[in-house]
């Protein structure tokens, strides 16, 4: 979904969790560290959906 700084990644994860909850689905967001010179800028957001 994109590469974000850690706090923004966590915020997006909570947003997606709340959004999918309104549709009766459970979302499990995870921020995956992908490395780089700037650790705070190198997280990828993955959202797993469960019906």
N, CA, C and O atoms as a Maestro MAE file, in Angstrom:
{
 s_m_m2io_version
 :::
 2.0.0
}

f_m_ct {
 s_m_title
 :::
 protein
 m_atom[204] {
  # First column is atom index #
  i_m_mmod_type
  r_m_x_coord
  r_m_y_coord
  r_m_z_coord
  i_m_residue_number
  s_m_chain_name
  s_m_pdb_residue_name
  s_m_pdb_atom_name
  i_m_atomic_number
  :::
  1 25 0.815 -1.202 0.000 1 A "UNK " " N  " 7
  2 3 0.000 0.000 0.000 1 A "UNK " " CA " 6
  3 2 0.850 1.254 0.000 1 A "UNK " " C  " 6
  4 15 0.364 2.343 -0.303 1 A "UNK " " O  " 8
  5 25 2.099 1.100 0.336 2 A "UNK " " N  " 7
  6 3 2.970 2.263 0.358 2 A "UNK " " CA " 6
  7 2 4.001 2.145 1.463 2 A "UNK " " C  " 6
  8 15 3.940 1.234 2.289 2 A "UNK " " O  " 8
  9 25 4.948 3.069 1.474 3 A "UNK " " N  " 7
  10 3 5.986 3.104 2.503 3 A "UNK " " CA " 6
  11 2 5.749 4.355 3.341 3 A "UNK " " C  " 6
  12 15 5.641 5.458 2.806 3 A "UNK " " O  " 8
  13 25 5.671 4.178 4.651 4 A "UNK " " N  " 7
  14 3 5.315 5.284 5.549 4 A "UNK " " CA " 6
  15 2 6.262 5.329 6.738 4 A "UNK " " C  " 6
  16 15 6.909 4.332 7.056 4 A "UNK " " O  " 8
  17 25 6.349 6.497 7.406 5 A "UNK " " N  " 7
  18 3 7.025 6.542 8.698 5 A "UNK " " CA " 6
  19 2 6.205 5.746 9.723 5 A "UNK " " C  " 6
  20 15 4.995 5.587 9.564 5 A "UNK " " O  " 8
  21 25 6.861 5.255 10.764 6 A "UNK " " N  " 7
  22 3 6.216 4.368 11.738 6 A "UNK " " CA " 6
  23 2 4.904 4.919 12.325 6 A "UNK " " C  " 6
  24 15 3.913 4.190 12.335 6 A "UNK " " O  " 8
  25 25 4.849 6.173 12.815 7 A "UNK " " N  " 7
  26 3 3.594 6.646 13.417 7 A "UNK " " CA " 6
  27 2 2.455 6.710 12.403 7 A "UNK " " C  " 6
  28 15 1.311 6.397 12.732 7 A "UNK " " O  " 8
  29 25 2.761 7.114 11.179 8 A "UNK " " N  " 7
  30 3 1.739 7.208 10.142 8 A "UNK " " CA " 6
  31 2 1.259 5.818 9.743 8 A "UNK " " C  " 6
  32 15 0.072 5.617 9.490 8 A "UNK " " O  " 8
  33 25 2.169 4.875 9.688 9 A "UNK " " N  " 7
  34 3 1.807 3.501 9.364 9 A "UNK " " CA " 6
  35 2 0.827 2.963 10.407 9 A "UNK " " C  " 6
  36 15 -0.177 2.343 10.055 9 A "UNK " " O  " 8
  37 25 1.111 3.197 11.672 10 A "UNK " " N  " 7
  38 3 0.225 2.733 12.739 10 A "UNK " " CA " 6
  39 2 -1.148 3.398 12.640 10 A "UNK " " C  " 6
  40 15 -2.174 2.749 12.847 10 A "UNK " " O  " 8
  41 25 -1.163 4.683 12.325 11 A "UNK " " N  " 7
  42 3 -2.431 5.411 12.206 11 A "UNK " " CA " 6
  43 2 -3.257 4.883 11.036 11 A "UNK " " C  " 6
  44 15 -4.465 4.690 11.171 11 A "UNK " " O  " 8
  45 25 -2.619 4.649 9.891 12 A "UNK " " N  " 7
  46 3 -3.322 4.084 8.745 12 A "UNK " " CA " 6
  47 2 -3.867 2.693 9.072 12 A "UNK " " C  " 6
  48 15 -4.970 2.333 8.661 12 A "UNK " " O  " 8
  49 25 -3.073 1.919 9.819 13 A "UNK " " N  " 7
  50 3 -3.519 0.590 10.210 13 A "UNK " " CA " 6
  51 2 -4.802 0.652 11.028 13 A "UNK " " C  " 6
  52 15 -5.724 -0.133 10.803 13 A "UNK " " O  " 8
  53 25 -4.863 1.584 11.978 14 A "UNK " " N  " 7
  54 3 -6.061 1.745 12.804 14 A "UNK " " CA " 6
  55 2 -7.239 2.216 11.964 14 A "UNK " " C  " 6
  56 15 -8.376 1.806 12.196 14 A "UNK " " O  " 8
  57 25 -6.967 3.078 10.987 15 A "UNK " " N  " 7
  58 3 -8.029 3.558 10.102 15 A "UNK " " CA " 6
  59 2 -8.637 2.406 9.309 15 A "UNK " " C  " 6
  60 15 -9.858 2.269 9.243 15 A "UNK " " O  " 8
  61 25 -7.785 1.580 8.710 16 A "UNK " " N  " 7
  62 3 -8.297 0.458 7.934 16 A "UNK " " CA " 6
  63 2 -9.047 -0.528 8.809 16 A "UNK " " C  " 6
  64 15 -10.056 -1.094 8.387 16 A "UNK " " O  " 8
  65 25 -8.559 -0.740 10.032 17 A "UNK " " N  " 7
  66 3 -9.230 -1.650 10.958 17 A "UNK " " CA " 6
  67 2 -10.643 -1.144 11.253 17 A "UNK " " C  " 6
  68 15 -11.600 -1.919 11.234 17 A "UNK " " O  " 8
  69 25 -10.772 0.146 11.522 18 A "UNK " " N  " 7
  70 3 -12.076 0.739 11.814 18 A "UNK " " CA " 6
  71 2 -12.977 0.728 10.577 18 A "UNK " " C  " 6
  72 15 -14.171 0.449 10.677 18 A "UNK " " O  " 8
  73 25 -12.405 1.031 9.419 19 A "UNK " " N  " 7
  74 3 -13.182 1.062 8.178 19 A "UNK " " CA " 6
  75 2 -13.789 -0.308 7.868 19 A "UNK " " C  " 6
  76 15 -14.981 -0.411 7.581 19 A "UNK " " O  " 8
  77 25 -12.974 -1.347 7.926 20 A "UNK " " N  " 7
  78 3 -13.482 -2.672 7.591 20 A "UNK " " CA " 6
  79 2 -14.424 -3.201 8.674 20 A "UNK " " C  " 6
  80 15 -15.292 -4.024 8.381 20 A "UNK " " O  " 8
  81 25 -14.269 -2.746 9.909 21 A "UNK " " N  " 7
  82 3 -15.184 -3.143 10.980 21 A "UNK " " CA " 6
  83 2 -16.600 -2.670 10.681 21 A "UNK " " C  " 6
  84 15 -17.568 -3.341 11.039 21 A "UNK " " O  " 8
  85 25 -16.726 -1.518 10.026 22 A "UNK " " N  " 7
  86 3 -18.056 -1.019 9.678 22 A "UNK " " CA " 6
  87 2 -18.726 -1.900 8.638 22 A "UNK " " C  " 6
  88 15 -19.945 -1.849 8.471 22 A "UNK " " O  " 8
  89 25 -17.939 -2.710 7.935 23 A "UNK " " N  " 7
  90 3 -18.478 -3.632 6.927 23 A "UNK " " CA " 6
  91 2 -18.584 -5.055 7.472 23 A "UNK " " C  " 6
  92 15 -18.852 -5.994 6.724 23 A "UNK " " O  " 8
  93 25 -18.372 -5.206 8.774 24 A "UNK " " N  " 7
  94 3 -18.473 -6.508 9.397 24 A "UNK " " CA " 6
  95 2 -17.296 -7.424 9.110 24 A "UNK " " C  " 6
  96 15 -17.416 -8.645 9.212 24 A "UNK " " O  " 8
  97 25 -16.172 -6.848 8.756 25 A "UNK " " N  " 7
  98 3 -14.982 -7.648 8.471 25 A "UNK " " CA " 6
  99 2 -13.893 -7.290 9.470 25 A "UNK " " C  " 6
  100 15 -13.829 -6.165 9.965 25 A "UNK " " O  " 8
  101 25 -13.045 -8.256 9.757 26 A "UNK " " N  " 7
  102 3 -11.929 -8.000 10.661 26 A "UNK " " CA " 6
  103 2 -10.666 -7.787 9.843 26 A "UNK " " C  " 6
  104 15 -10.355 -8.556 8.933 26 A "UNK " " O  " 8
  105 25 -9.950 -6.734 10.186 27 A "UNK " " N  " 7
  106 3 -8.691 -6.422 9.504 27 A "UNK " " CA " 6
  107 2 -7.563 -6.478 10.520 27 A "UNK " " C  " 6
  108 15 -7.704 -6.016 11.652 27 A "UNK " " O  " 8
  109 25 -6.451 -7.046 10.104 28 A "UNK " " N  " 7
  110 3 -5.276 -7.138 10.964 28 A "UNK " " CA " 6
  111 2 -4.119 -6.391 10.299 28 A "UNK " " C  " 6
  112 15 -3.383 -6.971 9.501 28 A "UNK " " O  " 8
  113 25 -3.958 -5.109 10.624 29 A "UNK " " N  " 7
  114 3 -2.866 -4.331 10.020 29 A "UNK " " CA " 6
  115 2 -1.523 -4.655 10.676 29 A "UNK " " C  " 6
  116 15 -1.438 -4.872 11.885 29 A "UNK " " O  " 8
  117 25 -0.482 -4.682 9.848 30 A "UNK " " N  " 7
  118 3 0.877 -4.877 10.355 30 A "UNK " " CA " 6
  119 2 1.788 -3.905 9.646 30 A "UNK " " C  " 6
  120 15 1.656 -3.675 8.444 30 A "UNK " " O  " 8
  121 25 2.714 -3.334 10.396 31 A "UNK " " N  " 7
  122 3 3.730 -2.462 9.812 31 A "UNK " " CA " 6
  123 2 5.026 -3.262 9.732 31 A "UNK " " C  " 6
  124 15 5.583 -3.665 10.754 31 A "UNK " " O  " 8
  125 25 5.491 -3.482 8.530 32 A "UNK " " N  " 7
  126 3 6.674 -4.297 8.297 32 A "UNK " " CA " 6
  127 2 7.867 -3.389 7.995 32 A "UNK " " C  " 6
  128 15 7.823 -2.583 7.065 32 A "UNK " " O  " 8
  129 25 8.922 -3.525 8.781 33 A "UNK " " N  " 7
  130 3 10.136 -2.733 8.559 33 A "UNK " " CA " 6
  131 2 10.878 -3.282 7.350 33 A "UNK " " C  " 6
  132 15 11.155 -4.479 7.269 33 A "UNK " " O  " 8
  133 25 11.197 -2.401 6.416 34 A "UNK " " N  " 7
  134 3 11.841 -2.848 5.184 34 A "UNK " " CA " 6
  135 2 13.275 -2.343 5.035 34 A "UNK " " C  " 6
  136 15 13.887 -2.520 3.982 34 A "UNK " " O  " 8
  137 25 13.822 -1.709 6.095 35 A "UNK " " N  " 7
  138 3 15.220 -1.302 6.061 35 A "UNK " " CA " 6
  139 2 15.452 0.055 5.424 35 A "UNK " " C  " 6
  140 15 14.507 0.788 5.131 35 A "UNK " " O  " 8
  141 25 16.696 0.375 5.218 36 A "UNK " " N  " 7
  142 3 17.063 1.645 4.613 36 A "UNK " " CA " 6
  143 2 17.836 2.532 5.573 36 A "UNK " " C  " 6
  144 15 18.023 2.202 6.744 36 A "UNK " " O  " 8
  145 25 18.280 3.663 5.049 37 A "UNK " " N  " 7
  146 3 19.072 4.600 5.849 37 A "UNK " " CA " 6
  147 2 18.245 5.274 6.924 37 A "UNK " " C  " 6
  148 15 18.760 5.591 7.996 37 A "UNK " " O  " 8
  149 25 16.973 5.497 6.651 38 A "UNK " " N  " 7
  150 3 16.110 6.240 7.564 38 A "UNK " " CA " 6
  151 2 15.058 5.287 8.126 38 A "UNK " " C  " 6
  152 15 13.991 5.123 7.534 38 A "UNK " " O  " 8
  153 25 15.351 4.661 9.261 39 A "UNK " " N  " 7
  154 3 14.456 3.629 9.794 39 A "UNK " " CA " 6
  155 2 13.012 4.088 9.950 39 A "UNK " " C  " 6
  156 15 12.090 3.306 9.720 39 A "UNK " " O  " 8
  157 25 12.803 5.334 10.334 40 A "UNK " " N  " 7
  158 3 11.431 5.788 10.561 40 A "UNK " " CA " 6
  159 2 10.636 5.936 9.266 40 A "UNK " " C  " 6
  160 15 9.411 6.051 9.297 40 A "UNK " " O  " 8
  161 25 11.325 5.931 8.141 41 A "UNK " " N  " 7
  162 3 10.627 6.162 6.879 41 A "UNK " " CA " 6
  163 2 10.452 4.889 6.060 41 A "UNK " " C  " 6
  164 15 10.043 4.948 4.901 41 A "UNK " " O  " 8
  165 25 10.757 3.747 6.653 42 A "UNK " " N  " 7
  166 3 10.791 2.535 5.842 42 A "UNK " " CA " 6
  167 2 9.879 1.430 6.390 42 A "UNK " " C  " 6
  168 15 10.337 0.327 6.690 42 A "UNK " " O  " 8
  169 25 8.608 1.735 6.515 43 A "UNK " " N  " 7
  170 3 7.636 0.729 6.938 43 A "UNK " " CA " 6
  171 2 6.590 0.544 5.854 43 A "UNK " " C  " 6
  172 15 6.118 1.509 5.252 43 A "UNK " " O  " 8
  173 25 6.238 -0.703 5.617 44 A "UNK " " N  " 7
  174 3 5.185 -1.018 4.652 44 A "UNK " " CA " 6
  175 2 3.974 -1.505 5.435 44 A "UNK " " C  " 6
  176 15 4.099 -2.330 6.340 44 A "UNK " " O  " 8
  177 25 2.809 -0.991 5.084 45 A "UNK " " N  " 7
  178 3 1.564 -1.390 5.744 45 A "UNK " " CA " 6
  179 2 0.947 -2.569 5.012 45 A "UNK " " C  " 6
  180 15 0.679 -2.496 3.813 45 A "UNK " " O  " 8
  181 25 0.725 -3.657 5.742 46 A "UNK " " N  " 7
  182 3 0.022 -4.817 5.192 46 A "UNK " " CA " 6
  183 2 -1.254 -5.009 5.998 46 A "UNK " " C  " 6
  184 15 -1.224 -5.000 7.228 46 A "UNK " " O  " 8
  185 25 -2.358 -5.180 5.315 47 A "UNK " " N  " 7
  186 3 -3.635 -5.396 6.003 47 A "UNK " " CA " 6
  187 2 -4.184 -6.759 5.578 47 A "UNK " " C  " 6
  188 15 -4.428 -7.003 4.396 47 A "UNK " " O  " 8
  189 25 -4.373 -7.636 6.559 48 A "UNK " " N  " 7
  190 3 -4.953 -8.947 6.306 48 A "UNK " " CA " 6
  191 2 -6.429 -8.888 6.665 48 A "UNK " " C  " 6
  192 15 -6.790 -8.458 7.761 48 A "UNK " " O  " 8
  193 25 -7.286 -9.323 5.735 49 A "UNK " " N  " 7
  194 3 -8.723 -9.306 5.977 49 A "UNK " " CA " 6
  195 2 -9.236 -10.703 6.279 49 A "UNK " " C  " 6
  196 15 -8.835 -11.682 5.650 49 A "UNK " " O  " 8
  197 25 -10.139 -10.774 7.263 50 A "UNK " " N  " 7
  198 3 -10.804 -12.030 7.595 50 A "UNK " " CA " 6
  199 2 -12.311 -11.768 7.542 50 A "UNK " " C  " 6
  200 15 -12.804 -10.822 8.157 50 A "UNK " " O  " 8
  201 25 -13.027 -12.599 6.813 51 A "UNK " " N  " 7
  202 3 -14.480 -12.412 6.704 51 A "UNK " " CA " 6
  203 2 -15.184 -12.742 8.011 51 A "UNK " " C  " 6
  204 15 -16.407 -12.640 8.096 51 A "UNK " " O  " 8
  :::
 }
 m_bond[203] {
  # First column is bond index #
  i_m_from
  i_m_to
  i_m_order
  :::
  1 1 2 1
  2 2 3 1
  3 3 4 2
  4 3 5 1
  5 5 6 1
  6 6 7 1
  7 7 8 2
  8 7 9 1
  9 9 10 1
  10 10 11 1
  11 11 12 2
  12 11 13 1
  13 13 14 1
  14 14 15 1
  15 15 16 2
  16 15 17 1
  17 17 18 1
  18 18 19 1
  19 19 20 2
  20 19 21 1
  21 21 22 1
  22 22 23 1
  23 23 24 2
  24 23 25 1
  25 25 26 1
  26 26 27 1
  27 27 28 2
  28 27 29 1
  29 29 30 1
  30 30 31 1
  31 31 32 2
  32 31 33 1
  33 33 34 1
  34 34 35 1
  35 35 36 2
  36 35 37 1
  37 37 38 1
  38 38 39 1
  39 39 40 2
  40 39 41 1
  41 41 42 1
  42 42 43 1
  43 43 44 2
  44 43 45 1
  45 45 46 1
  46 46 47 1
  47 47 48 2
  48 47 49 1
  49 49 50 1
  50 50 51 1
  51 51 52 2
  52 51 53 1
  53 53 54 1
  54 54 55 1
  55 55 56 2
  56 55 57 1
  57 57 58 1
  58 58 59 1
  59 59 60 2
  60 59 61 1
  61 61 62 1
  62 62 63 1
  63 63 64 2
  64 63 65 1
  65 65 66 1
  66 66 67 1
  67 67 68 2
  68 67 69 1
  69 69 70 1
  70 70 71 1
  71 71 72 2
  72 71 73 1
  73 73 74 1
  74 74 75 1
  75 75 76 2
  76 75 77 1
  77 77 78 1
  78 78 79 1
  79 79 80 2
  80 79 81 1
  81 81 82 1
  82 82 83 1
  83 83 84 2
  84 83 85 1
  85 85 86 1
  86 86 87 1
  87 87 88 2
  88 87 89 1
  89 89 90 1
  90 90 91 1
  91 91 92 2
  92 91 93 1
  93 93 94 1
  94 94 95 1
  95 95 96 2
  96 95 97 1
  97 97 98 1
  98 98 99 1
  99 99 100 2
  100 99 101 1
  101 101 102 1
  102 102 103 1
  103 103 104 2
  104 103 105 1
  105 105 106 1
  106 106 107 1
  107 107 108 2
  108 107 109 1
  109 109 110 1
  110 110 111 1
  111 111 112 2
  112 111 113 1
  113 113 114 1
  114 114 115 1
  115 115 116 2
  116 115 117 1
  117 117 118 1
  118 118 119 1
  119 119 120 2
  120 119 121 1
  121 121 122 1
  122 122 123 1
  123 123 124 2
  124 123 125 1
  125 125 126 1
  126 126 127 1
  127 127 128 2
  128 127 129 1
  129 129 130 1
  130 130 131 1
  131 131 132 2
  132 131 133 1
  133 133 134 1
  134 134 135 1
  135 135 136 2
  136 135 137 1
  137 137 138 1
  138 138 139 1
  139 139 140 2
  140 139 141 1
  141 141 142 1
  142 142 143 1
  143 143 144 2
  144 143 145 1
  145 145 146 1
  146 146 147 1
  147 147 148 2
  148 147 149 1
  149 149 150 1
  150 150 151 1
  151 151 152 2
  152 151 153 1
  153 153 154 1
  154 154 155 1
  155 155 156 2
  156 155 157 1
  157 157 158 1
  158 158 159 1
  159 159 160 2
  160 159 161 1
  161 161 162 1
  162 162 163 1
  163 163 164 2
  164 163 165 1
  165 165 166 1
  166 166 167 1
  167 167 168 2
  168 167 169 1
  169 169 170 1
  170 170 171 1
  171 171 172 2
  172 171 173 1
  173 173 174 1
  174 174 175 1
  175 175 176 2
  176 175 177 1
  177 177 178 1
  178 178 179 1
  179 179 180 2
  180 179 181 1
  181 181 182 1
  182 182 183 1
  183 183 184 2
  184 183 185 1
  185 185 186 1
  186 186 187 1
  187 187 188 2
  188 187 189 1
  189 189 190 1
  190 190 191 1
  191 191 192 2
  192 191 193 1
  193 193 194 1
  194 194 195 1
  195 195 196 2
  196 195 197 1
  197 197 198 1
  198 198 199 1
  199 199 200 2
  200 199 201 1
  201 201 202 1
  202 202 203 1
  203 203 204 2
  :::
 }
}
